[in-house]
Amino acid sequence: VHGLGWSRLSGGPFYEARQAGIGALVERMQRWSREDPVFDVPPLLRAALESGDDIDAALRRGKAGAVRTG
């Protein structure tokens, strides 16, 4: 992660994803997944997109049943 320019001090990849928005992240992942299925968009991100880019709201609504936390 650090080698790609995402050091902890800069906020890391999650900070950049939040800045771009979940919609942009999902769009990128869909393009990437055409070449490698490891980039399939996880249910939590799809649910967050439906919840207005809010991962916490997606978890509260139970839209990400396949996602386990903790």
Sequence and secondary structure as in RCSB ss.txt:
>XXXX:A:sequence
VHGLGWSRLSGGPFYEARQAGIGALVERMQRWSREDPVFDVPPLLRAALESGDDIDAALRRGKAGAVRTG
>XXXX:A:secstr
 GGGT  GGGTHHHHHHHHH HHHHHHHHHHHHTT GGG   HHHHHHHHTTS HHHHHHHT  TT    
